[in-house]
């Protein structure tokens, strides 16, 4: 196929998770339920934290930001997928595809950076408890979140501009439920994409491996400090403050790594699309449950919020 230079008129076809007509209502119901649970679950976490003065601490400040990002992360892909199923249309325009790639990368990287910042927060809380309030002051917390946003925006902008340099063939089918950067650059581009592939993998290493290294270093120091604690109660208290975060990190990186491994070991793009559901859909949905079920402060704040809302409704 010849490259299509008129990108303004270029359209892609999102084939979704399955092309079987009978399966579409089931997929629509599952993803709609998952999306609503994700939005309301993370929104409750945000409201619980903002409405409870006892939770106005660095750890919960970062958690509320993570919940907001998770809502945005799922909102970049699921609503478009639901709309396509509802209207029985698989079309996504070139502009929509680039926009989706931009925001998907933005919130994915922001998720990673916030998890890294939260790991540093737990490191300071456990390894330097006497200096915690001095080190993790409001100015530093705000600066860490702002820096994470700036890095994410710049990285997403650069990678989106990289895609804009490429030429694509006409009548392109994407065996996915969203415009995925890896698939767009490697499999769909008709122009020379060697430089783009190098840039993409370099950004993946920079934005994925380096933050993960920071998390590993933080938790290695945390574990080392926990081993020096003599009392069982002290060890449990130290672990309880970072157990939820560690679970989310393992879930996010584990599912993300699974997607890339499945992409490398199989040529079936549909299998990769199904695997990507884990980190784009399932992980943001499970985060509120992980933090609420394992955290007494969040459970208490949620109960207070529910009571407050019930009293106002009367």
C-alpha positions as CSV (number, residue, x, y, z in Angstrom):
1,X,0.0,0.0,0.0
2,X,1.1,3.5,-0.7
3,X,1.7,6.0,2.1
4,X,-1.1,8.4,2.6
5,X,0.3,11.9,2.9
6,X,-3.1,13.6,3.5
7,X,-3.2,12.8,7.2
8,X,-6.2,15.1,7.7
9,X,-8.4,12.6,5.9
10,X,-6.7,9.5,7.2
11,X,-8.8,7.1,9.3
12,X,-8.0,4.0,11.3
13,X,-10.2,1.0,12.2
14,X,-10.1,-0.1,15.8
15,X,-10.9,-3.8,15.6
16,X,-11.3,-4.1,19.4
17,X,-11.0,-7.3,21.5
18,X,-13.2,-9.4,19.3
19,X,-15.0,-9.1,15.9
20,X,-17.8,-11.5,16.8
21,X,-21.1,-9.6,16.8
22,X,-22.6,-11.8,19.6
23,X,-19.8,-11.0,22.0
24,X,-20.1,-7.2,21.6
25,X,-22.9,-6.7,24.2
26,X,-21.0,-8.7,26.8
27,X,-17.8,-6.7,26.1
28,X,-19.8,-3.5,26.3
29,X,-21.4,-4.5,29.7
30,X,-18.1,-5.6,31.2
31,X,-16.2,-2.5,30.2
32,X,-19.0,-0.1,31.2
33,X,-19.2,-1.7,34.6
34,X,-15.4,-1.7,35.0
35,X,-15.2,2.0,34.0
36,X,-18.0,3.1,36.4
37,X,-16.3,1.1,39.2
38,X,-13.0,2.8,38.4
39,X,-14.4,6.3,38.3
40,X,-16.5,6.1,41.4
41,X,-14.0,4.1,43.4
42,X,-11.1,6.5,42.7
43,X,-13.5,9.5,43.1
44,X,-14.5,8.2,46.6
45,X,-10.8,8.0,47.5
46,X,-10.3,11.6,46.5
47,X,-13.4,12.8,48.4
48,X,-12.5,10.8,51.5
49,X,-9.0,12.3,51.6
50,X,-10.1,15.9,50.9
51,X,-13.0,15.8,53.4
52,X,-10.9,14.4,56.3
53,X,-8.4,16.7,57.9
54,X,-6.5,13.8,59.4
55,X,-5.6,12.6,55.9
56,X,-4.1,15.8,54.8
57,X,-0.6,14.3,54.9
58,X,2.0,13.7,52.1
59,X,1.1,10.0,51.7
60,X,-2.6,10.7,51.1
61,X,-1.9,13.8,49.0
62,X,0.0,11.6,46.6
63,X,-2.7,9.0,46.8
64,X,-5.4,11.5,45.8
65,X,-3.3,12.6,42.8
66,X,-2.8,8.9,41.8
67,X,-6.6,8.3,42.0
68,X,-7.2,11.4,39.8
69,X,-4.6,10.1,37.3
70,X,-6.2,6.6,37.2
71,X,-9.6,8.2,36.3
72,X,-8.0,10.1,33.5
73,X,-5.9,7.1,32.4
74,X,-9.0,4.9,31.9
75,X,-11.0,7.8,30.4
76,X,-8.5,8.0,27.4
77,X,-9.5,4.5,26.1
78,X,-12.7,3.0,27.5
79,X,-15.3,5.8,26.5
80,X,-14.1,5.6,22.9
81,X,-14.3,1.8,22.9
82,X,-17.8,1.9,24.4
83,X,-18.9,4.5,21.8
84,X,-17.6,2.4,18.9
85,X,-19.5,-0.7,20.2
86,X,-22.7,1.3,20.8
87,X,-22.7,2.9,17.3
88,X,-21.3,-0.2,15.7
89,X,-18.5,1.9,14.2
90,X,-14.8,1.0,14.4
91,X,-13.6,4.3,12.9
92,X,-11.2,6.6,14.7
93,X,-9.7,9.6,12.9
94,X,-6.0,10.4,12.6
95,X,-6.4,13.4,14.9
96,X,-8.3,11.4,17.5
97,X,-5.7,8.6,17.4
98,X,-2.8,11.0,17.9
99,X,-4.7,12.7,20.8
100,X,-5.4,9.3,22.4
101,X,-1.8,8.4,22.1
102,X,-0.7,11.7,23.7
103,X,-3.0,11.4,26.8
104,X,-2.4,7.7,27.2
105,X,1.4,8.2,27.4
106,X,0.9,11.2,29.6
107,X,-1.2,9.5,32.3
108,X,0.7,6.2,32.1
109,X,4.1,7.9,32.7
110,X,2.5,10.2,35.4
111,X,1.2,7.0,37.1
112,X,4.7,5.6,37.1
113,X,6.3,8.8,38.5
114,X,3.7,9.2,41.2
115,X,4.3,5.6,42.3
116,X,8.0,6.5,42.5
117,X,7.3,9.6,44.5
118,X,5.1,7.6,46.9
119,X,8.0,5.0,47.3
120,X,10.3,7.9,48.3
121,X,7.7,9.2,50.7
122,X,7.5,5.7,52.4
123,X,11.3,5.6,52.5
124,X,11.5,8.9,54.4
125,X,8.6,7.9,56.7
126,X,10.2,4.6,57.8
127,X,14.0,5.3,57.5
128,X,14.0,8.9,58.7
129,X,10.8,9.2,60.9
130,X,12.1,12.0,63.1
131,X,12.8,14.2,60.1
132,X,9.7,13.2,58.1
133,X,7.7,16.3,58.6
134,X,10.7,18.5,57.8
135,X,11.7,16.7,54.7
136,X,8.2,16.0,53.3
137,X,7.0,19.5,53.7
138,X,4.1,20.9,51.6
139,X,6.4,22.8,49.3
140,X,8.4,19.7,48.4
141,X,5.3,17.6,47.9
142,X,3.8,20.1,45.6
143,X,7.1,20.4,43.7
144,X,7.4,16.6,43.3
145,X,3.9,16.4,41.8
146,X,4.4,19.4,39.6
147,X,7.7,18.0,38.3
148,X,6.0,14.7,37.6
149,X,3.4,16.5,35.5
150,X,6.0,18.5,33.6
151,X,8.1,15.4,32.8
152,X,5.0,13.5,31.7
153,X,3.7,16.3,29.5
154,X,7.1,16.8,27.8
155,X,7.7,13.0,27.2
156,X,4.2,12.6,25.8
157,X,4.6,15.6,23.6
158,X,7.9,14.3,22.2
159,X,6.5,10.9,21.5
160,X,3.4,12.2,19.8
161,X,5.5,14.5,17.6
162,X,7.5,11.4,16.7
163,X,4.3,9.7,15.4
164,X,3.4,12.9,13.5
165,X,6.6,12.5,11.4
166,X,5.5,9.1,10.1
167,X,3.4,8.4,7.0
168,X,0.7,5.8,7.2
169,X,-1.0,3.6,4.6
170,X,-4.7,4.0,3.7
171,X,-7.4,1.8,5.2
172,X,-5.4,0.8,8.3
173,X,-6.8,-1.8,10.7
174,X,-5.6,-1.7,14.3
175,X,-6.2,-5.0,16.1
176,X,-6.6,-3.2,19.4
177,X,-9.3,-1.3,21.3
178,X,-7.2,1.9,21.4
179,X,-4.3,3.5,19.4
180,X,-1.2,2.0,20.9
181,X,2.1,3.6,20.3
182,X,4.1,0.4,19.8
183,X,1.7,-1.0,17.2
184,X,1.4,2.4,15.4
185,X,5.2,2.9,15.0
186,X,6.4,-0.6,14.3
187,X,3.6,-2.3,12.4
188,X,1.5,0.5,10.7
189,X,4.0,3.1,9.5
190,X,4.8,3.0,5.8
191,X,7.7,5.4,6.0
192,X,11.2,4.7,7.4
193,X,10.6,4.2,11.2
194,X,14.0,3.2,12.4
195,X,14.7,6.5,14.2
196,X,11.2,6.5,15.7
197,X,11.6,2.9,17.0
198,X,14.9,3.9,18.7
199,X,13.3,7.0,20.2
200,X,10.3,5.0,21.4
201,X,12.4,2.3,23.2
202,X,14.8,4.9,24.6
203,X,11.8,6.7,26.1
204,X,10.4,3.4,27.4
205,X,13.6,2.7,29.2
206,X,14.0,6.2,30.5
207,X,10.4,6.5,31.8
208,X,10.0,2.9,32.9
209,X,13.3,1.5,34.1
210,X,14.7,4.5,35.9
211,X,11.6,5.1,38.1
212,X,11.4,1.4,38.8
213,X,15.1,1.5,39.9
214,X,14.1,4.3,42.3
215,X,11.3,2.2,43.7
216,X,13.6,-0.8,44.2
217,X,16.3,1.3,45.9
218,X,13.7,2.9,48.2
219,X,12.2,-0.5,49.2
220,X,15.6,-2.1,49.7
221,X,16.4,0.6,52.2
222,X,12.9,0.2,53.8
223,X,13.4,-3.6,54.1
224,X,16.8,-3.0,55.6
225,X,15.4,-0.7,58.2
226,X,12.5,-3.0,59.0
227,X,14.9,-5.9,59.7
228,X,16.6,-3.8,62.4
229,X,13.2,-3.3,64.2
230,X,13.2,-5.7,67.1
231,X,9.4,-5.8,68.0
232,X,6.9,-7.7,65.9
233,X,4.4,-4.9,66.3
234,X,6.9,-2.4,65.1
235,X,7.6,-4.5,62.0
236,X,3.9,-4.9,61.3
237,X,3.3,-1.2,61.7
238,X,6.1,-0.4,59.3
239,X,4.9,-2.9,56.7
240,X,1.3,-1.7,57.0
241,X,2.3,1.8,55.9
242,X,3.8,0.6,52.6
243,X,2.0,-2.7,51.9
244,X,-0.8,-1.1,49.8
245,X,1.6,0.9,47.8
246,X,3.9,-2.1,47.2
247,X,0.8,-4.1,46.0
248,X,-0.1,-1.4,43.5
249,X,3.5,-1.2,42.2
250,X,3.6,-4.9,41.7
251,X,0.2,-5.0,40.0
252,X,1.0,-2.0,37.6
253,X,4.5,-3.1,36.7
254,X,3.6,-6.8,36.6
255,X,0.7,-6.4,34.2
256,X,2.7,-3.8,32.1
257,X,5.6,-6.2,31.8
258,X,3.3,-9.0,30.9
259,X,1.9,-7.0,28.0
260,X,5.4,-6.4,26.6
261,X,6.4,-10.0,27.1
262,X,3.3,-11.2,25.4
263,X,4.0,-8.8,22.5
264,X,7.5,-10.1,22.1
265,X,6.6,-13.8,22.3
266,X,3.5,-13.9,20.1
267,X,2.7,-12.4,16.7
268,X,-1.0,-12.4,17.5
269,X,-1.8,-8.7,18.1
270,X,-5.3,-9.6,19.4
271,X,-3.6,-11.5,22.3
272,X,-1.5,-8.4,23.1
273,X,-4.7,-6.3,23.1
274,X,-6.4,-8.6,25.6
275,X,-3.3,-8.6,27.8
276,X,-3.2,-4.8,27.8
277,X,-6.6,-4.8,29.4
278,X,-4.9,-5.7,32.6
279,X,-2.8,-2.5,33.0
280,X,-5.1,0.0,31.2
281,X,-8.4,-1.2,32.8
282,X,-8.1,-3.7,35.6
283,X,-5.2,-2.1,37.6
284,X,-6.9,1.4,37.9
285,X,-10.1,-0.4,39.0
286,X,-8.3,-2.4,41.7
287,X,-6.3,0.4,43.2
288,X,-9.1,1.9,45.3
289,X,-9.9,-1.6,46.7
290,X,-6.3,-2.2,47.6
291,X,-5.9,1.1,49.4
292,X,-9.3,1.0,51.1
293,X,-9.2,-2.7,52.2
294,X,-5.7,-2.5,53.6
295,X,-5.9,0.9,55.2
296,X,-7.8,1.7,58.4
297,X,-7.5,5.4,57.9
298,X,-9.1,5.3,54.4
299,X,-11.8,2.9,55.6
300,X,-12.6,5.3,58.4
301,X,-12.7,8.3,56.1
302,X,-15.0,6.5,53.7
303,X,-17.4,5.6,56.4
304,X,-17.4,9.2,57.6
305,X,-18.0,10.4,54.0
306,X,-20.9,8.0,53.5
307,X,-22.5,9.1,56.8
308,X,-22.0,12.8,55.8
309,X,-23.6,12.2,52.4
310,X,-26.6,10.3,53.9
311,X,-27.2,13.1,56.4
312,X,-27.2,15.7,53.7
313,X,-29.6,13.7,51.6
314,X,-32.2,13.6,54.4
